[in-house]
């Protein structure tokens, strides 16, 4: 999973855990608060406790002083009915309490209310004790029975309801996450493409349309800037070619004049060599800009890579190498018939740059070897030499960003464009470039 998807999933997971924790805390608070309320109702001031405290001190003949004190303390009134429903005595009963009650009235009172006063009853052999509380002080259930079957099903019902709620929360979480990711993923992909220098054109709709519009605008500006750079480099290169061709022509003409002084001929040769170097640099600069800003789509075709390399080495030998240099080719049997989907001209350019690097950095000569092999399922082209190689410091320098990638825009040709262009060509073909440390000479491995 990509890092930003992990981040989004983690944030959604944290949100769900937070919601679950909040629900759990609310349940704990509810249980604690309810327990405290219920506990208060079962202290000495609770109706059942008060009734239990005074019932033995109340009879048809009257109420004791201690019982009266308890009733006064908790603001409770009382009446006592004989077996015929007559009120034998009362203690601070409200004025709307009758002096006699029929059996029908007793049936209603047994439900827990008398003239909307919540009442609590206790039966004696000689009558009925009724304790009354102020209106709206207690609520009594009119039906005080439940079936055993229903009570047995209650835990299963509550568990099922809890699991259903959890399932709904999970479904909401998954749907919300997927919807959010589906909206944000094109934006993230666009930003990543923008970072890699690729053009972006996002659909400007939905809730993130403003963000998509900003990304598209940034892509447009960057593409315009890249096009301007490429056009500028191409224009400068074109302007340089004409005078450079004249310099090369005249220097060659001076060098080959029969009556020219040796020193002048030497200077003409130096001018010619450096002119060729400038020409190569201009060519590299053009190719670099094309690859860097993706201004030229690659024309790819499947090519038998062993045939391409043989042809490349044969051309070098036919053109002739200076005496201190030699080139050899080694092709592993496992790589002989392999084909590579590539641009033939660019692959040859990469090989040419590597060979020229070996020649340029070994003025006293060296043996250059090109190998074609396979390693761990990948095709490898290895270009190596037995020359002076590079120091550890230089190897470290070669891994630093090229001046075209540096932020300070200094035009100091630290490494030349050769290896950088090789790297760009290989990466444009989906491959990698590696320069491992070797005891002698220099080695470059191109893997596809």
Secondary structure, DSSP 8 states (H G I E B T S, - for coil): --HHHHHHHHHHHHHHHHHHHHHHHHHHHHHHHHHHHHHHHTSTTSHHHHHHHHGGGEETTEE-HHHHHHHHHTT-EEEEE-TTSBEEEEES--TT--SB--HHHHHHHTTTEETTEEEEEEEETTEEEEEE--TTS----S-----HHHHHHHHHHHHHHHHHHHHHHHHHHHHHHHHHHHHHHHHHHHHHHHHTT--------STTHHHHHHHHHHHHHHHHHHHHHHHHHHHHHHHHHHHHHHHHHHHHHHHT-TTS-HHHHHHHHHHHHHHHHHHHHHHHHHHHHHHHTT-S----EEEEHHHHHHHHHHHHHHH---TTEEEEEEE-GGGTT-EEEE-HHHHHHHHHHHHHHHHHT-TT-EEEEEEEEEETTEEEEEEEE-S----HHHHHHHTS--TTT-SS-----SS-SHHHHHHHHHHHTT-EEE----SSSEEEEEE-
